[in-house]
Amino acid sequence: MTFKPFKLMLTLCTALLFASCTGSDEPAAGVDKVTVRYTAQLPGYIDARAVGDGQQANELFFWVFDENSHELEALRLHNIEFDNAGQAVVEVPLTPGHTYSFAFWAQNKNCDTYNPNNANFVDIIYWHENGDDLLSSDDLRDAFFALERDVEVTSGNELVERTVSLRRPFSQLNYGISTEAFQAMAAAGFDLTGAKARVTVSRAYTRFGLLACGPTQMSDNYVDDVVFEMALFPDEMLKSVRYTDPVTGQTAMRDYVWLAFNYFLTTIDQTSLIDTSITIETADGRTLGPFTFNNKAVQGNYRTNIVTDFMIEDVNFNIIIDQNFDDYDNVLNYTY
């Protein structure tokens, strides 16, 4: 009987000690998430062009990565729509005191050339599921990306707002012929009205790394050769090509009849060398070409224009790396 008060006191102390220990393991009250809001802007709505103006991209894919480049899958946001100004907004709640990276990919909903369902890369598929080659001059294949790396989120903010400008991972390869040459060919019996073009390119990479901002496994991860099958010439002119006269050396901006354009994955921050060819089939069934160009420089987020001022059968072309999609003044010219 004399031990009961001691036992009761011991029991109460143990209960209090247990309660105190349990409370110390719980998260501190008032620790909130910080909302990070990104506005992703398509550049085409700024540049205001027609084909290749970016307006075909209508859905955004968004990924969040931690300090160790591991995706936080619960924060993945896909199929986000763009508004009429070419902007898409995403919001994610993040824990203060950590550093994050954010990857963006935008494409057309009806384009099955790209597979953006992996957290680390986007696969580029240069043929249809049934094995058929892709058609040439398909603007639905225009796509965009961005990466915001190592963004530190601090506890002093309830809302962090940032804007990111998307850019193209692809090179756009254009073929064109001057209006004068187009008319001269018609007069010579080679009317290109209603004609089609087939284009081939070599060394087109098949996997775009979201955190690498470029092709992954570059030494072996490409297709040689990609065929963009016969399709009608684009309805629009190939405009504002910087042309260097081979005789006078003077440069000017000129417009051409557009024969074909195609997008394919290449290096982003440096040029790559490819082989390419174009074959033209006239409306009356005659074939011109293929005309082949070896070891020509291309670069992601650039246009490479291959244009001629002469009869196509003379194979006199100018090769021009022209018009960075972000900066018209960044130009390299190659004349042949």
C-alpha positions as CSV (number, residue, x, y, z in Angstrom):
1,M,0.0,0.0,0.0
2,T,2.9,2.4,0.8
3,F,4.1,2.1,-2.8
4,K,1.0,3.2,-4.5
5,P,1.6,7.0,-4.4
6,F,5.1,6.5,-5.7
7,K,3.8,4.3,-8.5
8,L,1.1,6.9,-9.3
9,M,3.7,9.7,-9.4
10,L,6.0,7.6,-11.6
11,T,3.2,6.9,-14.0
12,L,2.3,10.6,-14.3
13,C,5.9,11.6,-14.9
14,T,6.3,9.0,-17.5
15,A,3.1,10.1,-19.3
16,L,4.3,13.7,-19.2
17,L,7.8,12.8,-20.4
18,F,6.3,10.8,-23.3
19,A,4.0,13.6,-24.2
20,S,6.9,16.1,-24.2
21,C,9.1,13.8,-26.4
22,T,6.3,13.2,-28.9
23,G,5.6,16.9,-29.3
24,S,9.3,17.7,-30.1
25,D,9.2,15.4,-33.1
26,E,6.4,17.2,-34.8
27,P,7.0,19.9,-37.5
28,A,7.0,23.4,-36.1
29,A,3.7,25.2,-36.4
30,G,3.4,27.9,-39.1
31,V,5.9,26.5,-41.6
32,D,4.3,27.3,-45.0
33,K,4.9,26.5,-48.5
34,V,6.0,29.2,-51.0
35,T,4.0,29.4,-54.2
36,V,6.2,29.8,-57.3
37,R,4.3,31.0,-60.3
38,Y,5.9,30.9,-63.8
39,T,4.6,32.6,-66.9
40,A,6.0,30.8,-70.0
41,Q,6.1,33.0,-73.1
42,L,6.2,31.6,-76.7
43,P,8.6,33.8,-78.8
44,G,6.5,33.5,-82.0
45,Y,3.9,35.9,-80.7
46,I,6.6,38.4,-80.3
47,D,8.3,37.9,-83.7
48,A,4.9,37.9,-85.5
49,R,5.7,35.6,-88.4
50,A,3.4,33.1,-90.2
51,V,5.0,29.7,-90.8
52,G,7.4,29.1,-87.9
53,D,5.8,31.8,-85.8
54,G,5.3,29.6,-82.8
55,Q,1.5,29.8,-82.8
56,Q,1.1,26.0,-83.5
57,A,2.3,25.2,-80.0
58,N,-0.7,25.1,-77.7
59,E,0.2,22.9,-74.7
60,L,2.9,23.2,-72.0
61,F,4.7,20.4,-70.1
62,F,6.3,21.4,-66.8
63,W,8.7,19.5,-64.4
64,V,10.3,20.4,-61.1
65,F,13.6,18.9,-59.9
66,D,15.3,19.1,-56.5
67,E,19.0,19.9,-55.7
68,N,20.1,16.4,-56.8
69,S,18.3,16.7,-60.2
70,H,15.6,14.2,-59.1
71,E,12.1,15.0,-60.4
72,L,9.4,15.8,-57.8
73,E,6.8,13.8,-59.6
74,A,3.9,15.1,-57.5
75,L,4.6,18.6,-58.9
76,R,4.6,17.6,-62.5
77,L,2.1,19.7,-64.6
78,H,1.2,18.6,-68.1
79,N,-1.2,19.7,-70.8
80,I,-1.3,23.3,-69.7
81,E,-3.0,25.5,-72.4
82,F,-1.6,28.8,-73.8
83,D,-3.7,31.9,-73.9
84,N,-4.2,34.2,-77.0
85,A,-1.0,36.0,-76.1
86,G,1.1,32.9,-76.3
87,Q,1.5,32.6,-72.5
88,A,0.9,29.7,-70.1
89,V,0.9,30.0,-66.3
90,V,1.9,27.3,-63.9
91,E,2.0,27.4,-60.1
92,V,3.7,25.0,-57.6
93,P,4.0,25.0,-53.8
94,L,7.6,24.6,-52.7
95,T,9.4,24.2,-49.4
96,P,11.5,27.2,-48.4
97,G,15.2,26.8,-47.9
98,H,15.6,24.5,-50.9
99,T,16.9,25.0,-54.5
100,Y,14.9,23.8,-57.4
101,S,15.2,23.5,-61.2
102,F,12.3,23.9,-63.6
103,A,12.0,22.4,-67.1
104,F,9.5,23.5,-69.8
105,W,8.4,21.9,-73.1
106,A,5.7,23.2,-75.5
107,Q,4.3,21.6,-78.6
108,N,1.1,21.1,-80.5
109,K,-1.5,18.7,-79.0
110,N,-1.9,16.9,-82.3
111,C,1.8,16.3,-82.9
112,D,2.9,12.7,-82.3
113,T,6.5,13.3,-83.3
114,Y,7.6,14.0,-79.7
115,N,7.1,12.0,-76.5
116,P,7.3,14.3,-73.4
117,N,6.2,11.8,-70.8
118,N,9.6,11.1,-69.3
119,A,10.9,13.4,-66.6
120,N,14.5,13.6,-68.0
121,F,14.1,13.7,-71.8
122,V,11.8,14.1,-74.7
123,D,12.0,11.5,-77.5
124,I,12.0,12.7,-81.1
125,I,10.3,10.3,-83.4
126,Y,11.0,10.9,-87.1
127,W,8.4,8.5,-88.5
128,H,4.8,7.5,-87.9
129,E,3.7,4.5,-85.8
130,N,3.0,2.6,-89.0
131,G,6.6,3.2,-90.2
132,D,5.7,5.9,-92.8
133,D,8.1,8.8,-93.1
134,L,6.9,12.2,-91.9
135,L,5.8,14.7,-94.5
136,S,7.9,17.7,-95.3
137,S,6.9,21.2,-94.4
138,D,4.7,20.4,-91.4
139,D,4.5,23.4,-89.0
140,L,2.8,21.2,-86.3
141,R,6.3,20.0,-85.5
142,D,7.4,23.3,-84.2
143,A,8.3,23.0,-80.5
144,F,9.9,25.0,-77.6
145,F,11.8,24.5,-74.4
146,A,13.3,26.3,-71.4
147,L,15.2,25.5,-68.3
148,E,15.4,27.5,-65.1
149,R,18.2,26.0,-63.1
150,D,19.1,26.3,-59.3
151,V,16.3,28.7,-58.2
152,E,16.5,29.1,-54.4
153,V,13.2,29.5,-52.6
154,T,13.4,31.4,-49.4
155,S,10.9,31.7,-46.5
156,G,10.5,35.5,-46.9
157,N,8.1,35.3,-49.8
158,E,4.6,34.0,-50.0
159,L,4.6,34.2,-53.8
160,V,7.5,34.2,-56.2
161,E,6.6,35.2,-59.8
162,R,9.0,34.6,-62.7
163,T,8.8,34.8,-66.5
164,V,10.6,32.5,-68.8
165,S,11.0,32.8,-72.6
166,L,10.8,29.6,-74.5
167,R,13.0,28.9,-77.5
168,R,13.3,26.2,-80.1
169,P,15.5,23.1,-79.6
170,F,15.5,22.4,-83.3
171,S,17.2,23.6,-86.4
172,Q,14.8,24.8,-89.1
173,L,16.1,23.9,-92.5
174,N,14.6,25.9,-95.4
175,Y,14.9,25.5,-99.2
176,G,14.0,28.4,-101.5
177,I,14.2,29.7,-105.0
178,S,14.1,33.2,-106.2
179,T,11.0,34.5,-107.9
180,E,13.0,35.2,-111.1
181,A,14.4,31.7,-111.2
182,F,10.9,30.3,-110.5
183,Q,9.5,32.2,-113.5
184,A,12.5,31.3,-115.7
185,M,12.0,27.6,-115.0
186,A,8.3,27.9,-116.0
187,A,9.4,29.6,-119.2
188,A,11.8,26.7,-119.8
189,G,9.1,24.1,-119.4
190,F,9.7,23.3,-115.7
191,D,6.7,24.9,-114.0
192,L,7.0,24.5,-110.3
193,T,3.4,25.6,-109.6
194,G,1.8,22.8,-107.6
195,A,5.1,20.9,-107.2
196,K,6.2,18.9,-104.2
197,A,9.5,18.5,-102.3
198,R,11.2,15.7,-100.4
199,V,14.1,16.5,-98.1
200,T,16.6,14.3,-96.3
201,V,18.9,15.2,-93.4
202,S,21.6,13.2,-91.7
203,R,22.5,13.0,-88.0
204,A,19.2,14.1,-86.6
205,Y,19.3,13.4,-82.9
206,T,16.5,11.4,-81.3
207,R,16.5,12.4,-77.6
208,F,16.4,15.9,-76.1
209,G,17.6,16.1,-72.5
210,L,15.5,18.5,-70.4
211,L,18.3,19.2,-67.9
212,A,21.0,19.0,-70.5
213,C,19.2,21.5,-72.8
214,G,20.3,19.5,-75.8
215,P,20.7,16.1,-77.4
216,T,21.7,13.3,-75.0
217,Q,24.1,10.5,-75.8
218,M,25.2,12.4,-78.9
219,S,27.8,9.9,-80.1
220,D,25.2,7.3,-81.0
221,N,21.7,8.7,-80.4
222,Y,20.9,10.0,-83.9
223,V,19.2,8.8,-87.1
224,D,21.1,8.8,-90.4
225,D,19.2,9.5,-92.7
226,V,15.8,11.1,-91.9
227,V,13.4,11.5,-94.8
228,F,10.7,14.2,-94.9
229,E,8.5,12.8,-97.6
230,M,6.9,14.6,-100.6
231,A,4.7,17.5,-99.7
232,L,3.4,20.6,-101.5
233,F,5.5,23.8,-101.3
234,P,4.5,26.1,-98.5
235,D,1.9,28.7,-99.4
236,E,4.0,31.5,-98.1
237,M,7.2,33.2,-99.3
238,L,10.5,32.5,-97.5
239,K,11.0,36.0,-96.3
240,S,13.9,38.2,-95.1
241,V,16.8,35.9,-96.0
242,R,20.1,37.7,-95.8
243,Y,21.6,37.2,-99.3
244,T,25.2,37.9,-100.3
245,D,25.7,38.6,-104.0
246,P,28.5,36.2,-105.2
247,V,29.8,38.8,-107.6
248,T,29.6,42.2,-105.8
249,G,29.8,40.9,-102.2
250,Q,26.9,43.1,-101.2
251,T,24.3,41.8,-98.8
252,A,20.5,42.5,-98.8
253,M,17.4,41.0,-97.3
254,R,15.4,39.1,-100.0
255,D,12.3,37.0,-100.3
256,Y,12.1,33.6,-102.0
257,V,9.6,31.1,-103.2
258,W,9.5,28.5,-100.4
259,L,10.2,25.0,-101.5
260,A,10.3,23.2,-98.1
261,F,11.0,23.6,-94.4
262,N,11.6,21.0,-91.7
263,Y,12.5,20.8,-88.0
264,F,15.0,18.4,-86.6
265,L,17.1,18.1,-83.4
266,T,20.7,19.2,-83.4
267,T,23.2,20.9,-81.1
268,I,22.0,24.1,-79.4
269,D,25.0,26.1,-78.4
270,Q,27.3,25.1,-81.3
271,T,27.0,24.2,-85.0
272,S,26.8,20.7,-86.2
273,L,27.5,19.4,-89.7
274,I,24.9,17.5,-91.7
275,D,24.3,16.2,-95.2
276,T,21.0,17.1,-96.8
277,S,19.3,16.8,-100.1
278,I,16.1,18.0,-101.9
279,T,14.1,16.3,-104.6
280,I,11.3,18.1,-106.5
281,E,8.4,16.5,-108.2
282,T,6.5,18.7,-110.6
283,A,2.7,18.6,-111.0
284,D,3.1,16.8,-114.3
285,G,5.1,14.0,-112.7
286,R,8.7,15.0,-113.6
287,T,11.5,14.8,-111.1
288,L,14.3,17.2,-110.4
289,G,17.2,16.1,-108.2
290,P,18.1,15.0,-105.7
291,F,20.4,17.9,-105.2
292,T,22.8,17.0,-102.3
293,F,24.7,19.3,-100.0
294,N,27.3,17.7,-97.7
295,N,28.8,18.9,-94.4
296,K,26.6,21.9,-94.0
297,A,26.4,23.7,-90.7
298,V,23.1,23.8,-88.7
299,Q,22.3,24.8,-85.1
300,G,19.4,24.6,-82.7
301,N,17.2,27.7,-82.5
302,Y,18.6,28.8,-85.9
303,R,17.3,28.7,-89.4
304,T,19.5,27.4,-92.2
305,N,18.4,28.7,-95.6
306,I,19.5,27.0,-98.8
307,V,18.4,29.2,-101.6
308,T,19.1,29.5,-105.4
309,D,19.0,32.4,-107.8
310,F,19.5,30.2,-110.9
311,M,17.9,27.4,-112.7
312,I,17.7,24.4,-110.4
313,E,19.3,22.1,-112.8
314,D,22.5,24.2,-112.6
315,V,22.7,23.4,-108.9
316,N,23.9,26.8,-107.9
317,F,22.8,27.3,-104.3
318,N,23.7,29.7,-101.5
319,I,23.9,28.1,-98.1
320,I,23.0,30.6,-95.4
321,I,22.8,30.1,-91.6
322,D,20.5,32.9,-90.9
323,Q,18.1,34.4,-88.4
324,N,18.6,33.2,-84.9
325,F,15.0,32.8,-83.8
326,D,15.8,35.3,-81.0
327,D,18.1,37.7,-82.8
328,Y,17.9,38.7,-86.5
329,D,21.4,40.2,-86.4
330,N,23.2,36.9,-85.5
331,V,24.1,35.7,-89.0
332,L,26.6,33.4,-90.7
333,N,26.7,33.3,-94.5
334,Y,28.0,30.5,-96.7
335,T,27.9,31.2,-100.5
336,Y,28.4,28.5,-103.2
